[in-house]
Amino acid sequence: MGLFVKKRTMWAVGILSIFLLVGSGCQTDEKRANEVKSGTYSATTKGFHADVGVEVTVDDKGKITELVADVGGETPELGGEAGPKVAKEIIEKQSLDIEAVSGASITSKAVVDATETALKESGMDTEKLKGKKQTAGENEEITTDIVVVGAGASGTAAAAAAIDGGAKVVMLEKTKDVGGISKFFAGGPFAVESHLQKEAGKEYDIKKEDVLQTLNDYAHYINYGPLTKAIVYKSGDTIEWMEKWGVDFHVNEETPQIAHQDDDMKWRLYHWYDLFSYEPTDKAAIDVVHEKLADAGLEVKFNTTAEKLLKDKEGNVIGVEATKEDGSKLTVHAKSVILGTGGFAGNPDMMEEYYNTDALGQWGEDGAGVKMAWDAGAAKWDTASSLLHGNGMVAPSKESDVTLSTSPFNQIVRSPLLWIDRGGNRYCNEEAVWDTALSSNAAYSVGGIYYIVVDKATLDSYTKGKPLVMDTAVGGPNMDKADFVELAEEGVKQGIITKGETVEELAKGLDVEKSTLQTTVEDYNTAVKTKEDAYGKSKDSLVYGVEEGPFYAVKMQISNLGTLGGVRVNDKLQATDENLKPISGLYVVGNDAAGFYGNNTAYPPYEGLATGFAWNSGRIAGEDASSRLKE
Ligand SMILES: Cc1cc2nc3c(=O)[nH]c(=O)nc-3n(C[C@H](O)[C@H](O)[C@H](O)COP(=O)(O)OP(=O)(O)OC[C@H]3O[C@@H](n4cnc5c(N)ncnc54)[C@H](O)[C@@H]3O)c2cc1C
């Protein structure tokens, strides 16, 4: 599994604001204007990681002329980008009826809600700005064979397989585009015994039964064996099937993950899309499939959010109810519903309930599909499985510099230096940094937050270009020359790094027991001197002790790339109840489905697993649902 994040800081922040003059042709509601007092109003509401603030200016005609959204505390790639987009749209449309930005629905909603609160201060009737009542179109009812919810990899595969099986398919997608998170980050799926591996030579000759056994072993058999088997055994053929749908792949000749290099299974299963994109606007592999799907007759209803499953008296799922962009309802009657809505990592309440910590990142959806399936009687299962992947510096405030974590200081983050938890204790062999999954799993073991502790002498060595062997995933760290003490001091100024002239002072700054931190540091220094470490760190990484003040502690946090469970399914991806009895007519795929990993949060370090699961689970569900039409 490779990590593909944009080469910007994960957690650093900045104020993002929009100043936009509205064109003179813009309509203003006269009635609304009469009630409005011109001026600038502000309000704050809870976002995902932090409060979201707005400052909105209205003129005496009730026109919104300026809107500044402060989303500085949100994840830059998600809420940080969504905030200005939503603010711009509010001004352009003079409306609060704004579609949430995919992957950042909480921040999007926070900007809208805060704007509404601020506008109310001006005396404006904000109900009118929501506009749904005035603009709602006709409610609509349609009938099809299979309805797929979600246009990510899992939903797309389900639709393609169902069409292959001769079914008439309608797809509902809440955003205006296809692809979901599947479109622009994941490099591609894992696959076993594909034709590409056979052509690539004997190092790629890895057997299905060995992969299945390895995954079962990794999960201690807590995974649902029949499902893991079905996915692994399907995966090789899925490559050829996807090629038929227009996707080209290649297998890697090397892996950037140091910890994977001696284990073929960890990386030689990864099948990279030839057409890969870091940006949602670029064309990616999934777009090619959708072009072919459109030719094959797939109807995608965009800006349409599925909300509720329809059931008959016997408990069979017979369709889905959705809301369209204009607020009107769409009811789709179908023989089967396939839910592929991307999990619930973007739902802070669910994350807190199932993960016992709010210290995980924000990637992911709001759990709509998972909740719909539960409401329809599907069993809750494996609710704490996640794609924990990579760690980033934590920026405490909007003043923090967005560039520190992409600066050469990232070499410190990617090195096996001393890591401590919030209690001041060391907790693992820091060489876990060479595997993006394992380093996150280790960080989860201490609640998702940890500190990297270094002294000035270590920073001086990095300045001289003498780093330890570093993690090289996602292009590796910035290797430019730099003064690391200067960078650390900058981090201290911004509140990203805690500094102490002595270990005691550092302990005070971190709010940990002085004696605990002193013992941790002494033990670590002994390990460095003797080259013997109780956690098993290798001699080559036992180079830098923590001896000479000043001392620095860099606050770090896990990045969670999505939840990987929630709804119990069988090997056909049918949702099942607690007794493993299928709920007729309901399939759950991709990040919404439980059981493949059985990971209880510890994500297995095999490249391409999650994307592979998305495509293969969708394909199996689409095949099964379409085959049942003939019954
Ligand atoms: C940064 C990042 C890097 C990653 N890198 C890798 C990697 O290298 N290898 C790997 O294997 N995996 C990787 N993954 C994980 C992988 O991308 C996902 O597990 C997989 O793409 C999930 O696919 P999906 O179809 O389940 O969900 P998604 O792609 O999230 O699709 C869900 C779709 O459902 C729509 N939707 C949600 N709710 C509704 C609703 N109520 N009504 C209608 N539509 C709805 C959404 O808008 C979205 O389009 C990465 C993930 C991230 C975030």
The ligand as an ORCA input file, in Angstrom:
! r2SCAN-3c Opt
* xyz 0 1
  C      -4.944     10.070      0.319
  C      -5.347      8.648      0.046
  C      -4.429      7.778     -0.507
  C      -4.765      6.454     -0.746
  N      -3.833      5.621     -1.288
  C      -4.156      4.341     -1.503
  C      -3.224      3.466     -2.109
  O      -2.129      3.857     -2.449
  N      -3.582      2.169     -2.306
  C      -4.811      1.696     -1.948
  O      -5.090      0.522     -2.135
  N      -5.730      2.517     -1.392
  C      -5.428      3.811     -1.157
  N      -6.362      4.644     -0.608
  C      -7.692      4.089     -0.249
  C      -8.608      3.946     -1.449
  O      -8.497      5.111     -2.247
  C     -10.058      3.774     -0.966
  O     -10.127      2.732     -0.022
  C     -11.009      3.441     -2.112
  O     -10.790      4.320     -3.188
  C     -12.448      3.555     -1.639
  O     -13.328      3.400     -2.707
  P     -14.900      3.487     -2.456
  O     -15.567      3.259     -3.749
  O     -15.255      2.619     -1.318
  O     -15.158      4.972     -1.926
  P     -15.028      6.405     -2.623
  O     -14.016      6.451     -3.686
  O     -14.889      7.354     -1.489
  O     -16.444      6.613     -3.318
  C     -17.618      6.878     -2.602
  C     -18.552      7.700     -3.477
  O     -19.850      7.716     -2.892
  C     -20.392      9.021     -2.979
  N     -21.407      9.140     -1.923
  C     -21.207      9.172     -0.587
  N     -22.385      9.236      0.057
  C     -23.347      9.242     -0.888
  C     -24.762      9.300     -0.839
  N     -25.426      9.337      0.314
  N     -25.454      9.312     -2.004
  C     -24.794      9.276     -3.201
  N     -23.450      9.221     -3.294
  C     -22.735      9.190     -2.151
  C     -19.176      9.914     -2.802
  O     -19.415     11.218     -3.264
  C     -18.122      9.159     -3.615
  O     -18.144      9.529     -4.966
  C      -6.058      5.981     -0.389
  C      -6.999      6.863      0.166
  C      -6.643      8.181      0.380
  C      -7.656      9.110      0.999
*
